[in-house]
């Protein structure tokens, strides 16, 4: 007599997910962030049709080495139960004019993703003023006296000279004007923006570019 044994194996596949597209204030690695509590956002990706975030953790540090070692000196949010892929920075005060490094990971159920690719952003003049005074020109003569004629004065050039004490590895320029400007260093134009920094009501605010 022959016996046939049938065995049924049930294979449970764990669907891994990733945390992708991390951004600061809807930008990737932006320059000149002057918000003291910028908004961090991300997406989760995976093959599971019903994939949903259940928690996240954010690390923010002043150097990539600290971030890589998990020793975030600015902010470690810990595991935050949330299905929202956005959070406002809630760590130590952000230092002015500094590169900030950050990463995020998420949970879907009890499964944690790997950390996202490290990101960075450059803070602007948070809570500080430029060390040098604004370049200015005092002219007490009337702008023009004949209102029935178009008057377009020539653009003024302002120049400053400095000698660095050490070899320059990285430099940040903060520029603005009451009107529009072009910034040049040693005769070479900096950036490709036209009509910077953008019009505002100068009685209330002045934009500046990093």
C-alpha positions in Angstrom: 0.0 0.0 0.0 1.4 3.4 -1.0 0.8 6.5 1.1 1.0 10.0 -0.5 1.7 12.8 1.9 0.9 16.3 0.8 2.6 19.2 2.7 1.3 22.8 2.4 3.9 25.5 3.0 2.7 29.0 3.6 5.3 31.6 2.8 4.9 35.0 4.4 6.8 37.7 2.6 7.7 40.9 4.4 7.4 43.8 2.1 10.3 46.3 2.8 9.7 50.0 2.3 12.0 52.9 1.9 12.0 56.5 3.0 12.6 58.8 0.0 12.6 62.3 -1.3 13.5 64.2 1.9 13.1 67.9 1.6 13.4 71.2 3.6 10.6 73.7 3.0 9.8 71.8 -0.3 13.4 72.1 -1.5 16.3 69.7 -1.9 19.6 70.8 -0.1 18.5 74.5 -0.2 20.8 77.5 0.5 19.8 80.3 2.9 17.1 78.8 5.1 16.3 81.6 7.6 13.3 79.8 9.2 14.0 78.8 12.8 11.6 75.9 12.5 11.8 74.8 8.9 9.4 72.1 7.6 10.9 68.6 6.9 9.0 66.3 4.5 9.5 62.9 2.9 7.7 60.0 1.1 7.5 56.3 1.8 7.8 53.9 -1.1 7.2 50.2 -1.4 5.3 47.4 -3.2 2.7 46.8 -0.6 -0.7 48.2 -1.9 -1.8 49.1 1.6 1.5 50.6 2.7 1.0 53.3 5.3 3.4 55.1 7.6 2.8 54.6 11.3 5.9 56.4 12.8 9.0 58.4 11.9 12.4 59.4 13.4 14.5 62.4 12.4 18.1 63.1 13.1 19.7 66.5 12.7 23.4 67.3 13.2 26.0 69.9 12.5 28.3 67.4 10.7 27.9 64.4 8.5 30.1 62.3 10.9 27.7 62.9 13.8 24.8 62.0 11.6 26.4 58.8 10.4 27.2 57.7 13.9 23.7 58.5 15.1 24.8 61.1 17.5 22.6 64.0 16.4 23.8 67.1 18.3 20.9 69.3 17.2 17.8 67.0 17.2 16.8 63.4 17.7 13.1 63.2 17.5 12.9 59.6 18.6 10.2 57.4 17.3 7.2 59.6 16.7 3.8 57.9 16.2 2.4 59.6 13.1 1.0 58.9 9.7 2.0 62.3 8.4 5.1 62.6 6.3 5.9 66.1 7.5 7.3 67.6 10.6 8.6 71.0 11.8 12.1 71.2 13.2 11.9 71.0 17.0 15.5 70.7 18.2 18.1 73.1 19.5 18.3 76.6 18.0 19.8 76.4 14.5 23.2 78.1 14.2 23.5 80.9 11.8 25.3 80.5 8.4 26.0 76.8 8.9 25.5 73.6 6.9 23.0 71.4 8.7 22.8 67.7 8.0 19.7 65.5 8.5 18.1 62.1 7.7 14.8 60.4 8.4 13.5 56.9 8.7 9.9 55.6 8.9 7.9 52.7 10.2 5.1 50.8 8.4 3.5 48.7 11.0 6.3 47.4 13.1 8.8 47.4 10.2 11.4 50.2 10.1 12.9 51.4 6.9 16.6 52.2 6.4 17.7 55.8 7.0 17.1 58.0 4.0 20.1 59.4 2.1 21.7 62.2 4.1 20.5 65.6 3.2 21.8 69.1 4.1 20.8 72.7 4.0 22.6 76.0 4.7 21.1 78.3 7.3 21.0 82.0 6.6 21.5 84.9 9.0 19.3 83.5 11.8 19.2 85.9 14.7 22.4 87.7 13.5 23.4 90.7 11.5 26.2 91.0 8.9 29.6 91.9 10.5 30.2 94.6 8.0 27.9 97.6 7.6 25.8 98.0 4.4 27.6 99.6 1.5 25.7 102.9 0.9 25.8 106.1 -1.0 24.5 109.3 0.3 23.2 111.7 -2.3 21.1 114.7 -1.3 20.4 116.0 -4.8 16.9 115.6 -6.1 16.3 112.4 -8.1 14.9 114.4 -10.9 13.2 117.8 -11.2 11.3 117.5 -14.5 8.4 115.1 -13.9 7.3 115.3 -17.6 10.5 113.7 -18.7 11.7 110.1 -18.2 14.8 110.0 -16.1 16.9 106.8 -15.8 20.0 107.3 -13.8 23.0 105.1 -14.5 23.6 102.1 -12.3 26.1 102.7 -9.5 29.0 100.4 -8.8 30.1 99.6 -5.3 33.3 97.8 -4.6 34.9 96.3 -1.5 38.4 94.8 -1.2 39.4 92.2 1.3 42.4 89.8 1.7 41.7 86.4 3.2 44.0 85.3 6.0 43.7 81.6 5.1 43.0 79.6 2.0 39.3 79.8 1.1 37.6 76.4 1.1 34.0 77.6 1.1 32.5 81.1 1.0 29.0 82.4 1.5 27.9 85.8 0.2 24.7 87.5 1.4 23.6 90.2 -1.1 20.7 92.6 -1.4 19.8 96.0 -2.7 17.1 98.6 -2.7 16.3 97.8 -6.3 18.1 95.1 -8.3 21.8 94.1 -8.2 24.4 91.9 -9.8 27.2 90.5 -7.6 30.7 90.1 -9.0 33.8 88.6 -7.4 37.1 89.5 -9.1 35.2 90.5 -12.2 33.2 87.3 -12.4 29.5 87.3 -11.9 28.1 85.2 -9.0 25.0 83.3 -9.8 22.6 83.4 -12.7 19.6 85.2 -11.2 18.2 88.3 -12.9 16.4 91.1 -11.1 17.6 90.0 -7.7 16.7 90.1 -4.9 13.1 90.7 -5.9 10.7 93.6 -5.3 9.3 94.2 -1.9 7.9 97.2 0.0 11.2 98.6 1.3 9.5 100.3 4.2 8.7 96.8 5.6 11.2 94.3 4.4 14.2 93.6 2.1 14.9 90.2 0.7 18.5 89.0 0.5 20.1 86.1 -1.4 22.6 83.5 -0.2 
